[in-house]
């Protein structure tokens, strides 16, 4: 079925699918659907990992992107949306279709990403570049992010949107983060084709958000993420109790709890659990600091989209008020306020970005706290290979932060029940019913073992052909 890795899409007027980011990897999601009227991108995400390697990948786009007509965006996480301003910088001016909540989240997230790009370039050029040749420019700027924002077109769930001649996309709740969606692409020409792209699938019974749409619509072809296809998460209903226990232990020892967290989704989940713990008196009030300007802005977006809440969150919102603004929670925006947290002598909880500990304010909190055995670092999300977060999960004896070695002497606790990614049970429940009706499926967004686990789930459920595409590989959709 494949035309071969690195091959060029056919030019015979057929429909083909070309894989790039998150093909045999976890970040940088981008898949290109070649239609008779021109190519369309499914997501346009940023690569994360080793700094120089990630930068090279983020600077380069597939050749087919030069003629790109539109972008269909599954959700706002940077590994799915983060290269959109770079695409605009290179001349893209087509529409970007996404749900209403995703559009609002991207408004703040892409601006934040641009600020980080500009600051990283400035720091490198002032502190590290020894010659003009070694200087770098940001991948994109705030102006590029603003230009990208003007291209977004909001879509409702469960309502087809025409994005090309004879082509529609329908968004279904994915339950992963606010506004996340599975996308059903339906083509009527040159022949009828139904392609379902999961984006990132969420879990059932996770607080705040509605469950993923179940059953999902039937399709001819499936592109599915595979992040945790071979694993089972802890029970999400037990996460509040375990988090409270960790905090109580740290308080008793006179220490702090440091939580690296994605600014969008995971931070709001944590705040909601803490607000509930305070409300039901299972946790005595203590200072909670959210040290991330993006988290503050993203939480405001969450407050403006209660239509995305599940029944329990809606009830809490009606009876208790703000889900995320409890009196004990303080939002930190300025650099000076962030630095002042370093000198705190009292027990507290500090939630800071970035989620994989590769940049942002979390690095300062880690370097100032990991050598104190009274403290605890709580890992609440996926940590990609070659990231500082993964090295913490592996409990390395020493960690390099800002070019200096620090001993990892504090406790490290891993609460994977907070994960917003589907696990093997969720995948089986959501995708197995579709498998026998598919012509073929494509497993992306996973490390090798997880991709193979996803392949086995689909084969066992009756899918006739399951591929793990390589970057640049092209498949006809017949």
C-alpha positions as CSV (number, residue, x, y, z in Angstrom):
1,X,0.0,0.0,0.0
2,X,2.8,2.4,0.8
3,X,4.6,4.3,-2.0
4,X,7.8,4.1,0.0
5,X,9.6,6.2,2.6
6,X,10.7,9.5,1.4
7,X,8.7,9.2,-1.9
8,X,6.7,12.0,-3.4
9,X,2.9,12.0,-3.4
10,X,1.4,10.8,-6.7
11,X,0.2,13.4,-9.1
12,X,-2.6,11.4,-10.8
13,X,-5.4,13.2,-9.0
14,X,-5.8,10.5,-6.4
15,X,-5.9,10.9,-2.6
16,X,-2.8,10.1,-0.6
17,X,-1.7,10.4,3.0
18,X,1.8,11.6,3.8
19,X,3.3,11.2,7.3
20,X,5.8,13.5,9.0
21,X,5.9,14.6,12.6
22,X,5.0,12.0,15.2
23,X,5.6,9.2,12.6
24,X,7.6,6.7,14.7
25,X,7.9,9.4,17.4
26,X,5.9,11.2,20.0
27,X,6.1,15.0,19.2
28,X,5.7,17.3,16.2
29,X,2.4,15.8,15.0
30,X,1.8,16.6,11.3
31,X,0.2,14.5,8.6
32,X,-0.6,15.8,5.1
33,X,-3.7,14.7,3.2
34,X,-3.1,15.2,-0.6
35,X,-6.4,16.1,-2.4
36,X,-6.9,17.0,-6.0
37,X,-7.2,20.7,-5.0
38,X,-4.0,20.7,-3.0
39,X,-2.6,19.4,0.3
40,X,-4.2,19.8,3.7
41,X,-2.3,19.4,7.0
42,X,-3.7,17.4,9.9
43,X,-2.1,19.3,12.9
44,X,1.2,21.2,12.7
45,X,3.0,20.5,16.0
46,X,6.3,21.4,17.5
47,X,9.0,18.8,18.0
48,X,10.4,18.5,21.6
49,X,13.5,16.8,22.8
50,X,17.2,17.4,22.3
51,X,17.5,21.1,21.8
52,X,19.6,21.3,18.6
53,X,17.9,18.3,17.0
54,X,14.4,19.7,17.8
55,X,15.4,23.2,16.5
56,X,16.5,21.7,13.1
57,X,13.2,19.7,12.8
58,X,11.1,22.7,13.8
59,X,12.8,25.0,11.2
60,X,12.1,22.6,8.3
61,X,8.8,21.8,6.7
62,X,7.9,19.2,4.2
63,X,8.1,20.4,0.6
64,X,4.4,19.8,0.2
65,X,3.7,22.5,2.8
66,X,4.6,25.2,0.2
67,X,1.3,24.5,-1.5
68,X,-0.7,23.9,1.7
69,X,-4.4,24.9,1.4
70,X,-5.6,24.6,5.0
71,X,-4.8,23.1,8.4
72,X,-7.2,20.9,10.4
73,X,-6.2,21.2,14.0
74,X,-7.2,18.5,16.6
75,X,-6.3,20.4,19.7
76,X,-4.1,23.2,21.2
77,X,-1.2,21.3,22.8
78,X,2.1,22.7,21.4
79,X,3.2,19.3,20.0
80,X,0.1,19.5,17.8
81,X,-0.2,23.3,17.1
82,X,3.2,24.8,17.9
83,X,4.6,25.2,14.4
84,X,1.6,27.0,13.0
85,X,3.2,30.5,13.4
86,X,6.3,29.2,11.6
87,X,4.1,28.0,8.8
88,X,2.6,31.5,8.6
89,X,6.1,33.0,8.6
90,X,6.9,31.0,5.5
91,X,3.8,32.4,3.7
92,X,0.9,30.2,4.6
93,X,-2.4,32.2,4.5
94,X,-5.1,29.5,4.4
95,X,-7.8,28.8,7.0
96,X,-7.0,26.9,10.2
97,X,-10.1,24.9,11.3
98,X,-10.5,24.0,15.0
99,X,-13.1,23.9,17.7
100,X,-14.1,27.1,19.5
101,X,-12.2,26.3,22.7
102,X,-9.1,25.2,20.8
103,X,-9.2,28.5,18.9
104,X,-9.2,30.4,22.2
105,X,-6.5,28.3,23.7
106,X,-4.3,28.7,20.7
107,X,-4.7,32.5,21.0
108,X,-2.8,32.4,24.3
109,X,-0.6,29.4,23.7
110,X,0.9,30.4,20.4
111,X,1.6,33.9,21.7
112,X,3.3,32.4,24.7
113,X,5.4,30.0,22.5
114,X,6.4,33.0,20.4
115,X,7.6,34.9,23.5
116,X,9.6,31.8,24.5
117,X,11.2,31.7,21.1
118,X,12.1,35.3,21.2
119,X,13.6,35.1,24.7
120,X,15.5,31.9,23.9
121,X,17.1,33.5,20.8
122,X,17.9,36.7,22.8
123,X,19.5,34.8,25.6
124,X,21.5,32.6,23.2
125,X,22.7,35.5,21.1
126,X,23.7,37.5,24.2
127,X,25.2,34.8,26.4
128,X,26.3,31.9,24.2
129,X,27.0,33.0,20.6
130,X,30.6,33.8,20.3
131,X,30.4,35.0,16.6
132,X,27.7,36.5,14.5
133,X,27.6,33.2,12.6
134,X,26.5,31.4,15.8
135,X,23.6,33.7,16.4
136,X,20.1,32.4,15.9
137,X,16.7,33.9,15.2
138,X,13.5,32.8,16.8
139,X,11.5,30.1,15.0
140,X,8.8,32.8,14.9
141,X,7.7,36.0,16.6
142,X,4.7,37.4,18.4
143,X,3.7,39.1,15.1
144,X,3.7,35.7,13.4
145,X,1.5,34.3,16.2
146,X,-0.9,37.2,15.8
147,X,-1.0,36.7,12.1
148,X,-1.8,33.0,12.6
149,X,-4.6,33.8,15.0
150,X,-6.4,35.7,12.3
151,X,-6.5,32.6,10.2
152,X,-8.4,30.5,12.7
153,X,-12.0,29.4,11.9
154,X,-14.0,28.1,14.8
155,X,-16.1,25.0,14.4
156,X,-18.8,23.4,16.5
157,X,-18.7,19.8,17.6
158,X,-20.7,17.2,15.6
159,X,-21.2,19.7,12.7
160,X,-19.6,19.1,9.3
161,X,-17.4,22.0,8.0
162,X,-16.5,22.2,4.4
163,X,-12.7,22.9,4.0
164,X,-12.2,22.0,0.3
165,X,-14.3,21.2,-2.7
166,X,-16.1,17.9,-1.9
167,X,-14.4,17.7,1.5
168,X,-15.8,18.2,5.1
169,X,-14.4,17.7,8.6
170,X,-16.5,16.9,11.6
171,X,-15.1,17.3,15.1
172,X,-16.0,14.8,17.9
173,X,-15.2,15.2,21.6
174,X,-11.8,13.5,22.3
175,X,-11.8,14.2,26.1
176,X,-8.1,15.0,26.1
177,X,-8.0,18.7,26.9
178,X,-10.4,21.6,26.6
179,X,-11.6,21.7,22.9
180,X,-9.8,18.6,21.9
181,X,-11.3,16.6,19.0
182,X,-11.2,13.5,16.9
183,X,-11.6,14.6,13.3
184,X,-13.7,12.7,10.7
185,X,-12.7,13.8,7.2
186,X,-15.2,12.9,4.5
187,X,-14.4,13.1,0.8
188,X,-16.8,12.8,-2.1
189,X,-14.4,13.2,-4.9
190,X,-12.5,11.8,-6.7
191,X,-14.1,8.9,-4.8
192,X,-15.9,8.6,-1.4
193,X,-13.4,8.3,1.5
194,X,-13.9,8.5,5.3
195,X,-10.7,9.2,7.3
196,X,-10.8,9.4,11.1
197,X,-7.9,11.1,12.9
198,X,-7.9,10.7,16.7
199,X,-5.5,13.6,17.5
200,X,-4.8,12.7,21.1
201,X,-7.5,10.6,22.7
202,X,-8.5,11.2,26.3
203,X,-9.8,8.9,29.1
204,X,-13.1,8.1,30.6
205,X,-14.1,9.5,34.0
206,X,-11.4,12.2,34.1
207,X,-12.5,15.3,36.0
208,X,-13.7,18.5,34.3
209,X,-14.0,17.3,30.7
210,X,-16.6,15.3,29.0
211,X,-15.7,11.7,28.1
212,X,-14.5,10.9,24.6
213,X,-17.3,10.4,22.0
214,X,-18.3,6.7,22.2
215,X,-19.0,5.1,19.8
216,X,-16.8,7.0,17.3
217,X,-18.0,7.2,13.7
218,X,-17.2,4.5,11.3
219,X,-14.4,5.2,8.8
220,X,-12.5,3.6,5.9
221,X,-9.1,4.7,7.3
222,X,-7.9,5.5,10.8
223,X,-4.9,7.5,12.1
224,X,-4.5,6.9,15.8
225,X,-2.2,8.1,18.5
226,X,-0.5,5.4,20.5
227,X,1.1,7.1,23.5
228,X,0.0,4.6,26.1
229,X,-1.4,1.8,24.0
230,X,0.6,-0.8,25.9
231,X,0.0,0.5,29.4
232,X,-2.7,0.8,31.9
233,X,-3.0,4.0,34.0
234,X,-3.8,4.1,37.7
235,X,-7.4,4.7,38.6
236,X,-8.1,8.4,38.1
237,X,-10.5,8.5,41.0
238,X,-7.6,7.6,43.4
239,X,-5.4,10.5,42.3
240,X,-6.7,13.1,44.7
241,X,-6.2,10.8,47.7
242,X,-2.6,10.1,46.6
243,X,-1.8,13.7,45.9
244,X,-3.1,14.8,49.2
245,X,-1.0,12.1,51.0
246,X,2.1,13.3,49.3
247,X,1.4,17.0,50.2
248,X,0.7,16.0,53.8
249,X,4.0,14.1,54.1
250,X,5.9,17.1,52.7
251,X,4.2,19.5,55.0
252,X,5.0,17.3,58.0
253,X,8.7,17.3,56.9
254,X,8.7,21.0,56.4
255,X,9.2,20.7,52.7
256,X,7.8,21.8,49.4
257,X,6.0,19.9,46.6
258,X,7.2,20.8,43.1
259,X,4.9,19.8,40.3
260,X,6.0,20.2,36.6
261,X,2.8,20.5,34.7
262,X,1.6,21.3,31.2
263,X,0.0,24.8,31.4
264,X,-3.1,23.6,29.6
265,X,-5.2,20.7,30.8
266,X,-3.0,19.2,33.5
267,X,-2.6,22.3,35.6
268,X,-6.4,22.9,35.6
269,X,-7.0,19.3,36.6
270,X,-4.6,19.6,39.5
271,X,-6.2,22.9,40.7
272,X,-9.7,21.3,40.4
273,X,-8.5,18.3,42.6
274,X,-7.0,20.6,45.2
275,X,-10.1,22.8,45.3
276,X,-12.2,19.7,45.9
277,X,-9.7,18.6,48.6
278,X,-10.0,21.9,50.4
279,X,-13.8,21.9,50.0
280,X,-14.2,18.4,51.5
281,X,-11.7,19.2,54.3
282,X,-9.3,16.3,53.3
283,X,-6.5,18.8,53.0
284,X,-5.8,21.7,55.3
285,X,-5.3,25.0,53.6
286,X,-1.7,25.8,52.5
287,X,-0.2,28.1,49.9
288,X,-0.6,26.8,46.3
289,X,1.4,28.8,43.7
290,X,0.8,28.5,40.0
291,X,3.9,29.9,38.5
292,X,3.2,30.3,34.8
293,X,1.7,33.2,32.9
294,X,0.4,30.8,30.3
295,X,-1.4,28.7,33.0
296,X,-3.1,31.9,34.2
297,X,-4.3,32.8,30.7
298,X,-5.3,29.2,29.9
299,X,-7.3,28.9,33.1
300,X,-9.2,32.0,32.1
301,X,-10.1,30.2,28.8
302,X,-11.3,27.2,30.8
303,X,-13.6,29.5,32.8
304,X,-15.1,30.8,29.6
305,X,-16.0,27.4,28.2
306,X,-18.2,25.7,30.8
307,X,-20.1,24.0,27.9
308,X,-17.1,21.6,27.8
309,X,-17.4,20.5,31.4
310,X,-18.7,17.2,32.5
311,X,-21.6,16.8,34.9
312,X,-19.6,16.8,38.1
313,X,-17.5,19.8,37.2
314,X,-20.7,21.7,36.1
315,X,-22.3,20.9,39.5
316,X,-19.1,22.0,41.4
317,X,-19.1,25.2,39.4
318,X,-22.8,25.9,40.2
319,X,-22.5,25.2,43.9
320,X,-18.9,26.2,44.8
321,X,-18.1,28.9,42.2
322,X,-14.8,29.0,40.3
323,X,-13.3,25.6,39.7
324,X,-9.8,26.9,39.8
325,X,-9.7,30.1,41.9
326,X,-9.8,28.8,45.5
327,X,-8.6,31.2,48.1
328,X,-5.4,29.2,48.8
329,X,-4.3,29.3,45.1
330,X,-2.1,32.2,44.0
331,X,-1.3,32.8,40.4
332,X,2.2,34.1,39.7
333,X,2.9,36.1,36.5
334,X,5.9,38.4,37.1
335,X,9.5,37.2,37.1
336,X,10.1,39.0,40.4
337,X,7.2,37.1,42.0
338,X,8.5,33.9,40.6
339,X,12.0,34.5,42.0
340,X,10.6,35.3,45.4
341,X,9.3,31.7,45.7
342,X,13.0,30.6,46.0
343,X,13.3,32.1,49.4
344,X,10.0,30.7,50.9
345,X,10.7,28.8,54.1
346,X,7.2,27.4,54.6
347,X,5.7,24.3,53.1
348,X,3.8,25.0,49.9
349,X,2.9,23.5,46.5
350,X,4.5,25.0,43.4
351,X,3.0,24.1,40.0
352,X,5.0,25.4,37.1
353,X,5.6,24.8,33.4
354,X,7.0,23.3,31.2
355,X,5.4,19.9,31.6
356,X,8.5,18.0,30.4
357,X,10.9,20.2,32.3
358,X,12.7,21.3,29.1
359,X,12.3,25.1,29.6
360,X,10.3,27.7,31.6
361,X,10.1,28.5,35.3
362,X,10.0,24.9,36.4
363,X,13.8,24.7,35.8
364,X,14.5,27.3,38.5
365,X,12.2,25.5,41.0
366,X,13.9,22.2,40.3
367,X,17.4,23.4,40.7
368,X,16.5,25.2,44.0
369,X,14.7,22.2,45.5
370,X,15.8,18.8,44.3
371,X,18.8,18.6,46.6
372,X,16.6,18.9,49.7
373,X,15.3,15.5,50.9
374,X,12.3,17.2,52.7
375,X,10.9,18.1,49.3
376,X,9.0,16.1,46.7
377,X,8.8,16.3,42.9
378,X,5.5,14.9,41.6
379,X,5.4,13.8,38.0
380,X,1.8,13.9,36.6
381,X,2.3,13.5,32.9
382,X,4.1,11.9,30.0
383,X,7.9,12.6,29.7
384,X,9.4,12.1,26.3
385,X,12.8,10.5,25.8
386,X,15.8,12.8,26.1
387,X,13.9,15.3,28.3
388,X,14.9,16.4,31.8
389,X,11.4,15.1,32.9
390,X,12.3,11.6,31.7
391,X,15.6,11.7,33.6
392,X,13.7,12.6,36.8
393,X,11.2,9.8,36.2
394,X,14.3,7.5,35.9
395,X,15.5,8.9,39.1
396,X,19.0,9.7,37.8
397,X,21.5,10.4,40.7
398,X,22.5,13.7,39.0
399,X,20.7,16.1,36.7
400,X,22.0,18.8,34.5
401,X,20.1,22.1,34.8
402,X,21.4,25.3,33.2
403,X,24.7,23.6,32.5
404,X,25.3,22.6,36.1
405,X,25.0,19.2,37.9
406,X,22.5,18.9,40.8
407,X,22.0,15.8,43.0
408,X,18.5,14.4,43.0
409,X,18.0,13.9,46.7
410,X,14.3,14.8,47.0
411,X,11.4,12.3,46.7
412,X,10.1,11.6,43.3
413,X,6.5,10.5,43.1
414,X,4.8,9.4,39.8
415,X,1.0,9.8,39.5
416,X,0.2,8.5,36.1
417,X,-3.5,8.5,36.9
418,X,-3.5,12.2,36.1
419,X,-2.6,11.4,32.5
420,X,-5.0,12.8,30.0
421,X,-4.0,10.2,27.4
422,X,-6.0,7.1,26.7
423,X,-4.5,3.8,27.9
424,X,-4.9,0.3,26.5
425,X,-8.4,-0.1,28.0
426,X,-9.6,3.2,26.6
427,X,-8.1,2.4,23.1
428,X,-9.8,-1.0,23.1
429,X,-13.1,0.5,24.1
430,X,-13.0,3.4,21.6
431,X,-11.2,1.9,18.5
432,X,-11.8,-1.9,18.6
433,X,-15.4,-1.5,17.4
434,X,-14.2,0.3,14.3
435,X,-11.4,-2.1,13.4
436,X,-13.2,-4.7,11.3
437,X,-14.8,-2.0,9.1
438,X,-11.5,-0.3,8.3
439,X,-9.5,-0.8,5.1
440,X,-6.3,0.2,7.0
441,X,-5.1,2.0,10.1
442,X,-1.9,4.0,10.8
443,X,-0.3,4.1,14.3
444,X,1.5,7.3,15.2
445,X,2.5,9.4,18.2
446,X,4.2,6.7,20.3
447,X,7.5,5.1,21.2
448,X,8.3,1.9,19.4
449,X,6.8,-0.5,22.0
450,X,3.6,1.6,22.2
451,X,3.2,1.7,18.4
452,X,3.4,-2.1,18.2
453,X,1.0,-2.4,21.1
454,X,-1.5,-0.2,19.2
455,X,-1.0,-2.3,16.1
456,X,-1.8,-5.5,18.0
457,X,-5.0,-4.0,19.5
458,X,-6.3,-3.2,16.0
459,X,-5.2,-6.4,14.4
460,X,-6.8,-8.4,17.2
461,X,-10.0,-6.5,16.7
462,X,-10.1,-7.4,13.0
463,X,-8.4,-4.5,11.2
464,X,-7.1,-6.0,7.9
465,X,-4.0,-3.8,7.7
466,X,-2.2,-1.8,10.3
467,X,0.9,0.3,9.4
468,X,3.5,2.1,11.5
469,X,4.5,4.7,9.0
470,X,8.0,6.2,8.8
471,X,8.5,10.0,8.3
472,X,8.0,10.9,4.7
473,X,6.1,7.7,3.9
474,X,3.1,8.0,1.6
475,X,0.0,5.9,1.3
476,X,-2.8,6.0,-1.3
477,X,-6.4,6.1,0.1
478,X,-8.4,4.0,-2.3
